[in-house]
Amino acid sequence: MVAFDKKTGKEVWRTPRKVDITGARRYWCVPPKVSNWFAAAAEAIIAYDPLSGKELWRHKGLESNAVPNAGCFKRSVVLTSGSPNKIALAIKAGGRGT
């Protein structure tokens, strides 16, 4: 994960993704304009602080190929996966996890 300053283009922070991505299911998505950034994949869903890149929490992954475009609705982010398991998961944005 990396963030850039939109005015200068300079890198603001970089955070390594700490998940096992040895399989072929390496699909990630980050919905814009929510208080946390989310990266979703078969192995894990991880929320990051957009200002620092600090990992805030993680959750079990989508178990299948993540669809690379998440949807935002009010204060929730909807993440989906396709084949072979078809999963839809809504996560409240702005949380700190447990």
N, C-alpha and C positions, 0 to 999 in steps of 0.2 A: 504494500500500500504506500502510495506517495501522494503528497499534496504540494501544489504549486501556488505561488502568489499570482492572482489573476492579472495584476497590473504589471509586474516585472517578469513573470515567467520563471522566477527563481524557486528552487526547491525549498519548502518550508520545513517539512519533516518527512521521514521515511521509516516505516515500521515493517519488519519482516512478518510474513504470515506463518504462524507456527501451527501448521496442519500437515498431515501426511497426504501428499498429493502424488503418490507413486502410481496410482491407477490412471485410467484414461479420462476420468471425470473431473476435469479441472475448469469448471465454469464458475465465474464470479459475477456478482452484480452489486453496484452501489447506488441506491436511490439518492437523487439530489434533494437538497432543501429540506432536510429533516435535522433534528438536533443531534442525532448520532448518524454515523455512516455505517452501513451494514455490508458485509461481504458474505455471500451465501454460496455454498457448494454442497456436494454430496456428503462430505466429511464433517463439516461444521458451519454454523452461522455465527459470525463474530461481529460485535458492535465496537466501533472505534470513536473516540473523541475527535471531531473534525479539526479542532484547534491544535491538538498535540500529537495525535496519532496513537495515543495510549489505548490499549485494549481495555474496554469496559466490562465486557462479559462475552461468554460464548454459550452456544446451545447445540444440541445434537443437529447434525446436518439434514439435508433434504432427502438423503438416501438414494437419489437418482440424479440424472443430469439436471442441474439447476437451469431454469429459463433465465437468460441473461438480461432480462428487463423487469425490474421490480415495479410495483405500482404503489403509489402513495395515496392514502385516503384519510383526510383529517389528520389525526395524530398516529396513524398506523401505517405500517409498511407491509405489503402483501408480497410474499415470496412464493414461487411455484416451481415445481419440477415436473419433468415429463417422463419419458420412458426409462426404466420399466415401471416404476411406481409413480403414480400421479398424486402429488401432494400439494396442497395450498395451505399456507401458514400466514396468519396475520400477527404482527408483533407491534406492540405499542412503542412508538418512538420516544426517546428521551429518558428511558429507564437506565438504571445502573446495574441491573441483573441481581442475581442472588448467589 
